């Protein structure tokens, strides 16, 4: 058995920045998790998962917005499908987002995958209602992703900002090292 795939973690996205295109391998996954972490706080963290799509091996595409999440937790308000917090259409950096979810940071939205999918893709950014406010990080993972919790990785990033670009890679460990991962997780969480 090889290394489990790492969660995809973006750099910090700020209000007013253009949407960033994200793709994540779903091979063998039964669950998709979309997480938004606030940094440094959740003010104006109006995160948009724009045009979220599941892509099958044969190229068939399904809109994720047509699938009901099994769990949705948001830091403020509720998960919104196709609209911003004012009830208007979704936009990122002045460009319309024809469909998508708005999940205010800190949030986690989980979907059960009903069949094998090859990839997840979307355009992610902060909704224009926030103007130039808001600082978030988008995280994509599955039930097959490495198990170190996002809270522990975020804590490492906070404590050692110069290492932040490498933090996720430090925990790209083979399955055989699960005990070491659990020990690191316990240590990090015990330090809070």
N, CA and C of each residue as an Amber inpcrd file, in Angstrom:
protein
   576
   0.8400000  -1.1850000   0.0000000   0.0000000   0.0000000   0.0000000
   0.8750000   1.2360000   0.0000000   0.4790000   2.2440000  -0.7560000
   1.2590000   3.4690000  -0.8540000   0.7270000   4.5450000   0.0590000
   1.2480000   5.7390000  -0.1530000   0.8140000   6.8730000   0.6500000
  -0.6170000   7.2570000   0.2870000  -1.3510000   7.6580000   1.2820000
  -2.6970000   8.1660000   1.0370000  -2.5610000   9.5680000   0.4360000
  -3.5040000   9.9570000  -0.4170000  -3.4070000  11.3040000  -0.9960000
  -3.5850000  12.3770000   0.0750000  -2.8410000  13.4460000  -0.0680000
  -2.9680000  14.5720000   0.8440000  -4.2040000  15.3830000   0.5050000
  -4.8040000  16.0010000   1.4970000  -5.8550000  16.9700000   1.1750000
  -5.2500000  18.0950000   0.3330000  -6.0350000  18.6470000  -0.5670000
  -5.6050000  19.8130000  -1.3210000  -5.9160000  21.0310000  -0.4670000
  -4.9040000  21.8440000  -0.1940000  -5.0760000  23.0610000   0.6060000
  -4.5700000  24.2360000  -0.2150000  -5.4300000  25.2280000  -0.4190000
  -5.0170000  26.4020000  -1.1780000  -4.1900000  27.3300000  -0.2990000
  -3.5790000  28.2890000  -0.9430000  -2.9930000  29.3880000  -0.1900000
  -4.1600000  30.2430000   0.3210000  -3.8650000  31.2660000   1.0780000
  -4.9100000  32.1400000   1.5920000  -5.5460000  32.8910000   0.4170000
  -6.8540000  32.8320000   0.3500000  -7.6200000  33.5590000  -0.6700000
  -8.2830000  34.7380000   0.0240000  -8.1990000  35.9120000  -0.5800000
  -8.7560000  37.1330000   0.0060000  -9.9050000  37.6510000  -0.8420000
 -10.7790000  38.4250000  -0.1990000 -11.8640000  39.0550000  -0.9320000
 -11.3120000  39.9240000  -2.0490000 -11.9500000  39.8770000  -3.2200000
 -11.5040000  40.6440000  -4.3730000 -10.5500000  39.8950000  -5.2850000
  -9.9590000  38.7970000  -4.7950000  -9.0560000  38.0010000  -5.6450000
  -9.8770000  37.1970000  -6.6430000  -9.3320000  36.9490000  -7.8350000
 -10.0480000  36.0990000  -8.7900000 -10.2290000  34.6850000  -8.2420000
 -11.2210000  34.0000000  -8.7660000 -11.4410000  32.6000000  -8.3860000
 -10.2280000  31.7790000  -8.8050000  -9.9470000  30.7570000  -8.0270000
  -8.8590000  29.8500000  -8.3580000  -9.4560000  28.5090000  -8.7690000
  -8.9570000  27.9490000  -9.8600000  -9.4360000  26.6500000 -10.3470000
  -8.7930000  25.5460000  -9.5100000  -9.6350000  24.6390000  -9.0010000
  -9.1620000  23.5240000  -8.1930000  -9.6090000  22.2140000  -8.8030000
  -8.7630000  21.1960000  -8.7210000  -9.1060000  19.8330000  -9.1420000
  -8.5460000  18.8680000  -8.1200000  -9.2960000  17.7780000  -7.8850000
  -8.8630000  16.7880000  -6.8940000  -9.2580000  15.3960000  -7.3680000
  -8.3370000  14.4570000  -7.2290000  -8.5570000  13.0690000  -7.6440000
  -9.5090000  12.3700000  -6.6780000 -10.5650000  11.7710000  -7.2090000
 -11.5510000  11.0640000  -6.3920000 -11.4640000   9.5450000  -6.5400000
 -10.4520000   9.0440000  -7.1990000 -10.3430000   7.6120000  -7.4370000
 -10.4800000   6.8260000  -6.1330000 -11.4490000   5.9140000  -6.0900000
 -11.6650000   5.0470000  -4.9400000 -12.3920000   5.6960000  -3.7730000
 -12.7400000   6.9640000  -3.8910000 -13.3720000   7.6730000  -2.7690000
 -14.8670000   7.3850000  -2.6970000 -15.3720000   7.3250000  -1.4730000
 -16.8070000   7.1520000  -1.2260000 -17.4110000   8.4210000  -0.6230000
 -16.5430000   9.3730000  -0.2550000 -16.9980000  10.5910000   0.4100000
 -16.1010000  11.7520000  -0.0200000 -16.7070000  12.9120000  -0.2370000
 -15.9940000  14.1390000  -0.5900000 -16.2300000  15.1620000   0.5090000
 -15.1440000  15.7810000   0.9990000 -15.2410000  16.8010000   2.0440000
 -14.7060000  18.1260000   1.5170000 -15.5170000  19.1730000   1.6470000
 -15.1090000  20.5240000   1.2700000 -15.0580000  21.3620000   2.5480000
 -13.8840000  21.8430000   2.8750000 -13.6670000  22.5780000   4.1190000
 -13.1650000  23.9780000   3.7900000 -13.6350000  24.9530000   4.5610000
 -13.1070000  26.3100000   4.4620000 -12.6030000  26.6930000   5.8450000
 -11.3250000  27.0490000   5.9060000 -10.6940000  27.4840000   7.1500000
 -10.5130000  28.9890000   7.0970000 -10.8350000  29.6630000   8.1800000
 -10.6170000  31.1060000   8.2380000  -9.1930000  31.3810000   8.6920000
  -8.6680000  32.5200000   8.2740000  -7.3250000  32.8820000   8.6690000
  -7.1860000  34.3990000   8.5660000  -7.1360000  35.1730000   9.6020000
  -6.9830000  34.7830000  11.0000000  -8.3160000  34.5720000  11.7120000
  -9.4050000  35.1220000  11.1890000 -10.7080000  34.9220000  11.8230000
 -11.7550000  34.7520000  10.7300000 -12.9880000  34.5070000  11.1200000
 -13.9860000  34.1610000  10.1200000 -14.7530000  35.3570000   9.5490000
 -14.4120000  36.5860000   9.9320000 -15.1030000  37.7670000   9.4090000
 -15.0500000  37.7910000   7.8790000 -16.1870000  37.9360000   7.2690000
 -16.3420000  38.0330000   5.8100000 -15.8380000  36.7800000   5.0810000
 -15.7730000  35.6640000   5.7480000 -15.2900000  34.4350000   5.1240000
 -16.3580000  33.7890000   4.2560000 -16.9060000  34.5430000   3.3160000
 -18.0090000  34.0930000   2.4650000 -17.4620000  33.2860000   1.2820000
 -17.0860000  32.0600000   1.5760000 -16.3980000  31.2010000   0.6210000
 -17.3610000  30.5850000  -0.3820000 -16.9800000  30.6600000  -1.6420000
 -17.7960000  30.0960000  -2.7200000 -17.0630000  28.9300000  -3.3680000
 -17.7640000  27.7970000  -3.4340000 -17.3180000  26.6470000  -4.2170000
 -18.0820000  26.7820000  -5.5370000 -17.4980000  27.4900000  -6.5010000
 -18.1800000  27.8240000  -7.7440000 -18.0710000  26.7320000  -8.7930000
 -19.1750000  26.4890000  -9.4700000 -19.2520000  25.4860000 -10.5330000
 -18.6390000  24.1450000 -10.1080000 -19.0440000  23.6410000  -8.9340000
 -18.4750000  22.3740000  -8.4570000 -19.0090000  21.1970000  -9.2670000
 -18.0930000  20.3860000  -9.7870000 -18.4860000  19.2840000 -10.6610000
 -17.7450000  17.9990000 -10.3160000 -18.4410000  16.8960000 -10.5210000
 -17.8540000  15.5660000 -10.4370000 -17.6720000  15.0830000 -11.8710000
 -16.4970000  14.5400000 -12.1650000 -16.1910000  14.0790000 -13.5150000
 -15.9600000  12.5710000 -13.4750000 -16.7060000  11.8340000 -14.3080000
 -16.5770000  10.3770000 -14.3940000 -15.4230000  10.0040000 -15.3290000
 -15.0140000   8.7550000 -15.2650000 -13.9350000   8.2440000 -16.1150000
 -14.2410000   8.4660000 -17.6030000 -15.5160000   8.3140000 -17.9780000
 -15.9060000   8.4800000 -19.3860000 -16.1270000   9.9390000 -19.7720000
 -15.8720000  10.8780000 -18.8440000 -16.0110000  12.2960000 -19.1320000
 -17.3720000  12.8830000 -18.7640000 -18.3090000  12.0320000 -18.3660000
 -19.6240000  12.5240000 -17.9500000 -19.4490000  13.4300000 -16.7480000
 -20.2480000  14.5100000 -16.6980000 -20.1260000  15.5040000 -15.6330000
 -21.4400000  15.6230000 -14.8760000 -21.3550000  15.7190000 -13.5430000
 -22.5320000  15.9580000 -12.7050000 -22.2520000  17.1900000 -11.8530000
 -23.2360000  18.0730000 -11.7490000 -23.1060000  19.2410000 -10.8860000
 -23.2350000  18.7970000  -9.4290000 -22.2750000  19.1840000  -8.6160000
 -22.3380000  18.8320000  -7.1940000 -23.5350000  19.5090000  -6.5260000
 -23.9750000  20.6290000  -7.0530000 -25.1230000  21.3360000  -6.4730000
 -26.4270000  20.5660000  -6.6400000 -26.4290000  19.5320000  -7.4730000
 -27.6090000  18.6770000  -7.6300000 -27.6340000  17.5460000  -6.6020000
 -26.5870000  17.4550000  -5.7910000 -26.4750000  16.4040000  -4.7790000
 -26.6140000  17.0350000  -3.4040000 -27.4570000  16.4550000  -2.5770000
 -27.6430000  16.9820000  -1.2250000 -26.4910000  16.5060000  -0.3340000
 -25.8590000  17.4420000   0.3880000 -24.7830000  17.0200000   1.3020000
 -25.3500000  16.2040000   2.4590000 -24.5380000  15.2740000   2.9660000
 -24.9580000  14.4890000   4.1410000 -24.6760000  15.2620000   5.4240000
 -23.7760000  16.2430000   5.3440000 -23.4760000  17.0660000   6.5190000
 -23.0020000  18.4240000   6.0270000 -23.5010000  19.4740000   6.6620000
 -23.0590000  20.8300000   6.3300000 -23.0100000  21.6500000   7.6110000
 -21.8200000  22.1520000   7.9260000 -21.6190000  23.0050000   9.0920000
 -20.9660000  24.2790000   8.5900000 -21.5150000  25.4280000   8.9930000
 -20.9400000  26.6990000   8.5830000 -20.6550000  27.5470000   9.8180000
 -19.7110000  28.4650000   9.6890000 -19.3460000  29.3350000  10.8020000
 -20.3390000  30.4500000  11.0380000 -21.1840000  30.7200000  10.0630000
 -22.2130000  31.7500000  10.1730000 -23.2970000  31.4320000   9.1540000
 -24.5360000  31.5710000   9.5380000 -25.6380000  31.3130000   8.6160000
 -25.7630000  29.8430000   8.2620000 -26.2270000  29.5860000   7.0570000
 -26.4040000  28.2240000   6.5710000 -25.7250000  28.0650000   5.2140000
 -25.5810000  26.8330000   4.7650000 -25.0560000  26.5530000   3.4360000
 -26.0550000  27.0820000   2.4100000 -25.5690000  27.8930000   1.4750000
 -26.4400000  28.4650000   0.4490000 -26.1120000  27.8500000  -0.9070000
 -27.1350000  27.5030000  -1.6510000 -26.9670000  26.9010000  -2.9740000
 -27.3980000  27.9230000  -4.0270000 -26.4230000  28.4500000  -4.7780000
 -26.7150000  29.3300000  -5.9030000 -27.0120000  30.7760000  -5.5680000
 -26.7810000  31.2030000  -4.3270000 -27.0320000  32.6060000  -3.9810000
 -26.0760000  33.0590000  -2.8840000 -25.9140000  34.3940000  -2.8000000
 -25.0530000  34.9540000  -1.7680000 -25.8690000  35.2650000  -0.5170000
 -25.2360000  35.8330000   0.4930000 -25.9040000  36.0690000   1.7700000
 -27.0040000  37.1200000   1.6730000 -27.0160000  37.9010000   0.6010000
 -28.0700000  38.8940000   0.3910000 -29.1760000  38.3640000  -0.5130000
 -29.0520000  37.1000000  -0.9360000 -30.0520000  36.4960000  -1.8100000
 -29.8020000  36.7130000  -3.2920000 -28.7320000  37.4190000  -3.6320000
 -28.4040000  37.6760000  -5.0380000 -27.5690000  36.5600000  -5.6360000
 -27.2610000  36.6830000  -6.9340000 -26.4380000  35.6620000  -7.6000000
 -24.9980000  35.6810000  -7.0920000 -24.3440000  34.5410000  -7.1860000
 -22.9460000  34.4230000  -6.7610000 -22.0180000  35.1060000  -7.7650000
 -21.0310000  35.8600000  -7.2490000 -19.9840000  36.4460000  -8.0830000
 -18.6660000  36.3990000  -7.3100000 -17.5930000  36.2300000  -8.0440000
 -16.2430000  36.2840000  -7.4770000 -15.4340000  37.2250000  -8.3580000
 -14.8660000  38.2750000  -7.7650000 -14.0530000  39.2630000  -8.4860000
 -14.7940000  39.8020000  -9.7130000 -16.0830000  40.0590000  -9.5490000
 -16.8770000  40.6470000 -10.6120000 -17.3900000  39.6810000 -11.6580000
 -16.9950000  38.4320000 -11.5890000 -17.4390000  37.4470000 -12.5790000
 -18.5570000  36.5890000 -12.0100000 -19.6170000  36.3770000 -12.8100000
 -20.7330000  35.5620000 -12.3210000 -20.3470000  34.0930000 -12.1540000
 -20.9080000  33.5000000 -11.1290000 -20.7430000  32.0630000 -10.8790000
 -22.1340000  31.4650000 -11.0840000 -22.3580000  30.7710000 -12.2080000
 -23.7130000  30.3240000 -12.5470000 -24.3470000  29.3480000 -11.5490000
 -23.5320000  28.5680000 -10.8670000 -24.0360000  27.6630000  -9.8330000
 -22.9030000  27.3820000  -8.8570000 -23.2740000  27.0950000  -7.6150000
 -22.2610000  26.8130000  -6.6070000 -22.8310000  26.9270000  -5.2110000
 -21.9740000  26.6290000  -4.2490000 -22.3200000  26.7130000  -2.8360000
 -21.5710000  27.8780000  -2.2000000 -22.2430000  28.5690000  -1.2780000
 -21.5860000  29.5340000  -0.4120000 -21.6210000  28.9370000   0.9870000
 -20.4480000  28.7340000   1.5490000 -20.3140000  28.1510000   2.8950000
 -19.4110000  29.0640000   3.6970000 -20.0010000  29.8450000   4.5980000
 -19.2190000  30.8090000   5.3770000 -18.2380000  30.0800000   6.2940000
 -16.9970000  30.5640000   6.3080000 -15.9560000  29.9680000   7.1500000
 -16.3390000  30.1210000   8.6270000 -15.8580000  29.2300000   9.3890000
 -15.2270000  27.9430000   9.1600000 -16.3230000  26.9460000   8.8320000
 -16.1260000  26.1880000   7.7870000 -17.2000000  25.3040000   7.3430000
 -16.6660000  23.9590000   6.8850000 -17.5900000  22.9940000   6.8840000
 -17.3080000  21.6610000   6.3490000 -18.5930000  21.1630000   5.7070000
 -18.4840000  20.7560000   4.4500000 -19.6200000  20.1960000   3.7220000
 -19.1770000  18.8300000   3.2140000 -19.9790000  17.8030000   3.5180000
 -19.6030000  16.4190000   3.1940000 -20.6620000  15.8160000   2.2730000
 -20.1900000  15.1450000   1.2340000 -21.0550000  14.4790000   0.2700000
 -20.7000000  12.9990000   0.1880000 -21.7080000  12.1340000   0.1890000
 -21.4920000  10.7200000  -0.1160000 -21.4980000  10.6070000  -1.6400000
 -20.5360000   9.8800000  -2.1680000 -20.4500000   9.7000000  -3.6160000
 -21.2000000   8.4290000  -3.9930000 -22.2020000   8.5730000  -4.8330000
 -23.1050000   7.4750000  -5.1710000 -22.5410000   6.4930000  -6.1780000
 -21.4580000   6.8400000  -6.8010000 -20.8190000   5.9740000  -7.8030000
 -19.3550000   6.3860000  -7.9190000 -18.5510000   5.5940000  -8.6120000
 -17.1410000   5.9830000  -8.7690000 -17.0090000   7.2420000  -9.6400000
 -16.3050000   8.2080000  -9.1270000 -16.0080000   9.4320000  -9.8670000
 -14.5000000   9.5550000  -9.9730000 -14.0240000  10.1440000 -11.0430000
 -12.5860000  10.2860000 -11.2800000 -12.0180000  11.5590000 -10.6470000
 -12.7540000  12.7050000 -10.8100000 -12.2150000  13.9770000 -10.3430000
 -13.3260000  14.8790000  -9.8280000 -12.9240000  15.7950000  -8.9360000
 -13.7720000  16.9030000  -8.5130000 -13.0820000  18.1590000  -8.9990000
 -13.8670000  19.1080000  -9.5060000 -13.2800000  20.3800000  -9.9280000
 -14.2430000  21.5270000  -9.6090000 -13.6760000  22.7030000  -9.4060000
 -14.4860000  23.8820000  -9.1120000 -13.6360000  25.1360000  -9.2830000
 -14.2900000  26.2860000  -9.1030000 -13.6120000  27.5810000  -9.0200000
 -13.9280000  28.1290000  -7.6360000 -12.9130000  28.4140000  -6.8500000
 -13.1170000  28.8080000  -5.4570000 -12.6390000  30.2290000  -5.2100000
 -13.3950000  30.9310000  -4.3650000 -13.0170000  32.2890000  -4.0060000
 -14.0030000  32.8730000  -3.0120000 -13.7990000  34.1340000  -2.6700000
 -14.6830000  34.8150000  -1.7290000 -15.7180000  35.6120000  -2.5160000
 -16.9640000  35.5030000  -2.0870000 -18.0820000  36.1660000  -2.7430000
 -17.9000000  37.6810000  -2.6860000 -18.3060000  38.3620000  -3.7560000
 -18.1020000  39.8080000  -3.8760000 -18.7920000  40.6450000  -2.8100000
 -19.8270000  40.1290000  -2.1540000 -20.4710000  40.8800000  -1.0760000
 -19.4420000  41.2500000  -0.0090000 -18.4100000  40.4230000   0.1750000
 -17.3710000  40.6840000   1.1780000 -16.3950000  41.7770000   0.7450000
 -16.4940000  42.2130000  -0.5030000 -15.5850000  43.2240000  -1.0690000
 -14.1440000  42.7380000  -0.9440000 -13.2660000  43.5230000  -0.3120000
 -11.8620000  43.0960000  -0.1830000 -11.5840000  42.4730000   1.1750000
 -12.6340000  42.1830000   1.9280000 -12.4810000  41.5690000   3.2470000
 -12.4530000  40.0400000   3.1120000 -12.1290000  39.4050000   4.2050000
 -12.1520000  37.9450000   4.2630000 -10.8390000  37.3180000   3.8510000
 -10.4400000  36.3180000   4.6010000  -9.2150000  35.5590000   4.3390000
  -9.5210000  34.1030000   4.6560000  -9.4990000  33.2550000   3.6440000
  -9.8240000  31.8460000   3.8630000  -8.8690000  30.9490000   3.0970000
  -8.8980000  29.6940000   3.5060000  -8.1480000  28.6360000   2.8120000
  -9.1700000  27.5530000   2.4670000  -9.1620000  27.0910000   1.2310000
 -10.0490000  26.0190000   0.7900000  -9.3110000  24.6890000   0.9170000
 -10.0110000  23.6780000   1.4070000  -9.4160000  22.3510000   1.5940000
 -10.3600000  21.3130000   0.9990000  -9.8140000  20.4440000   0.1610000
 -10.5850000  19.3480000  -0.4280000  -9.9490000  18.0470000   0.0260000
 -10.7910000  17.1150000   0.5000000 -10.2840000  15.8010000   0.8910000
 -11.3820000  14.7670000   0.6800000 -11.0140000  13.5180000   0.8620000
 -11.9710000  12.4160000   0.7550000 -11.7450000  11.4600000   1.9210000
 -12.5610000  10.4110000   1.9730000 -12.3660000   9.3810000   2.9870000
 -11.0440000   8.6440000   2.7830000 -10.4160000   8.8040000   1.6460000
  -9.1230000   8.1730000   1.3770000  -7.9410000   9.0960000   1.6720000
  -8.1870000  10.3450000   2.0200000  -7.1090000  11.3190000   2.2540000
  -6.3710000  11.0150000   3.5470000  -5.1640000  11.5400000   3.6430000
  -4.3590000  11.4000000   4.8630000  -5.1720000  11.8650000   6.0650000
  -4.9510000  11.2430000   7.2080000  -5.8600000  11.4100000   8.3330000
  -5.5280000  12.5240000   9.3150000  -4.3920000  13.1940000   9.1760000
  -4.0930000  14.2550000  10.1410000  -5.1720000  15.3230000  10.0090000
  -5.8340000  15.6760000  11.1060000  -6.9390000  16.6260000  11.0060000
  -6.4770000  18.0110000  10.5850000  -7.3490000  18.6910000   9.8720000
  -7.0450000  20.0350000   9.3980000  -6.7060000  20.9720000  10.5520000
  -7.3280000  20.7730000  11.7060000  -7.0530000  21.6370000  12.8540000
  -5.5880000  21.5340000  13.2540000  -5.0370000  20.3360000  13.2080000
  -3.6380000  20.1580000  13.5810000  -2.7180000  20.8070000  12.5500000
  -3.0340000  20.6490000  11.2740000  -2.2150000  21.2720000  10.2280000
  -2.3040000  22.7950000  10.3510000  -3.5090000  23.3160000  10.5720000
  -3.6790000  24.7650000  10.7270000  -2.8840000  25.2780000  11.9300000
  -2.8600000  24.5000000  13.0000000  -2.1010000  24.9020000  14.1880000
  -0.5990000  24.9370000  13.8770000  -0.1110000  23.9620000  13.1250000
   1.2950000  23.9920000  12.7170000   1.5820000  25.2220000  11.8690000
   0.6820000  25.5270000  10.9180000   0.8560000  26.7100000  10.0760000
   0.9150000  27.9750000  10.9270000   0.0460000  28.0550000  11.9430000
  -0.0030000  29.2390000  12.8040000   1.2950000  29.3790000  13.6100000
   1.7580000  28.2680000  14.1650000   2.9500000  28.3170000  15.0140000
   4.2410000  28.5180000  14.2340000   4.2910000  27.9770000  13.0370000
   5.5120000  28.0160000  12.2340000   5.1970000  28.5280000  10.8280000
   4.8670000  29.8260000  10.7020000   4.4270000  30.3490000   9.4070000
   5.4480000  30.1870000   8.2870000   6.7300000  30.1910000   8.5990000
   7.7200000  30.0330000   7.5380000   7.7110000  28.6240000   6.9550000
   7.1700000  27.6560000   7.7190000   7.0860000  26.2790000   7.2270000
   5.7360000  25.9630000   6.5770000   4.7980000  26.9020000   6.6250000
   3.4270000  26.6370000   6.1640000   3.3510000  25.9740000   4.7890000
   4.1620000  26.3840000   3.8010000   4.0520000  25.7160000   2.4980000
   4.4350000  24.2340000   2.5320000   5.1710000  23.8170000   3.5490000
   5.6370000  22.4360000   3.6190000   4.8350000  21.5680000   4.5920000
   4.0150000  22.1780000   5.4300000   3.3490000  21.4550000   6.5080000
   2.5980000  20.2260000   6.0190000   1.7500000  20.3880000   4.9970000
   0.9780000  19.2480000   4.5110000   1.8800000  18.1190000   4.0390000
   2.9850000  18.4730000   3.3750000   3.8960000  17.4470000   2.8630000
   4.5500000  16.6570000   3.9930000   4.7330000  17.2990000   5.1410000
   5.3400000  16.5960000   6.2690000   4.4990000  15.4100000   6.7210000
   3.1980000  15.4470000   6.4230000   2.3060000  14.3890000   6.8700000
   1.8300000  13.5040000   5.7250000   2.5740000  13.4850000   4.6430000
   2.3070000  12.5870000   3.5300000   3.0070000  11.2660000   3.8300000
   2.4680000  10.5610000   4.7870000   3.1130000   9.3540000   5.2870000
   2.4030000   8.1030000   4.7840000   3.1420000   7.0200000   4.5440000
   2.5060000   5.7700000   4.1420000   1.5720000   5.2530000   5.2370000
   0.6510000   4.4010000   4.8290000  -0.3050000   3.8290000   5.7680000
   0.3820000   3.1140000   6.9230000   1.5680000   2.5390000   6.6770000
   2.2760000   1.8000000   7.7190000   2.6730000   2.7010000   8.8800000
   2.6870000   4.0000000   8.6800000   3.1160000   4.9000000   9.7430000
   1.9210000   5.5420000  10.4460000   0.7830000   4.8920000  10.4130000
  -0.4270000   5.4310000  11.0480000  -0.2000000   5.7000000  12.5380000
   0.5480000   4.8340000  13.2100000   0.7950000   5.0290000  14.6390000
   1.5830000   6.3170000  14.8740000   2.5650000   6.5890000  14.0300000
   3.3430000   7.8270000  14.1550000   2.4460000   9.0390000  13.9050000
   1.5720000   8.9480000  12.9020000   0.6380000  10.0430000  12.6260000
  -0.2560000  10.3040000  13.8300000  -0.7680000   9.2200000  14.4330000
  -1.6540000   9.3700000  15.5980000  -0.9030000  10.0040000  16.7670000
   0.3620000   9.6180000  16.9580000   1.1650000  10.1990000  18.0290000
   1.3910000  11.6930000  17.7800000   1.6940000  12.0690000  16.5340000
   1.8900000  13.4840000  16.1910000   0.6040000  14.2620000  16.3960000
  -0.5220000  13.6800000  15.9820000  -1.8170000  14.3240000  16.1600000
  -2.1120000  14.5490000  17.6410000  -1.8980000  13.5330000  18.4670000
  -2.1570000  13.6560000  19.9030000  -1.2790000  14.7320000  20.5240000
  -0.0120000  14.7850000  20.0960000   0.8860000  15.7970000  20.6270000
   0.4230000  17.2020000  20.2530000   0.1100000  17.3910000  18.9690000
  -0.3110000  18.7120000  18.5130000  -1.5850000  19.1770000  19.1840000
  -2.5570000  18.3070000  19.2830000  -3.8270000  18.6790000  19.8870000
  -3.6750000  18.8960000  21.3850000  -2.7310000  18.2020000  22.0240000
  -2.4920000  18.3710000  23.4480000  -1.7750000  19.6710000  23.7670000
  -1.1620000  20.2960000  22.7550000  -0.4200000  21.5430000  22.9660000
  -1.3120000  22.7720000  22.9280000  -2.5560000  22.6270000  22.5280000
  -3.4480000  23.7840000  22.3930000  -3.9220000  24.2940000  23.7100000
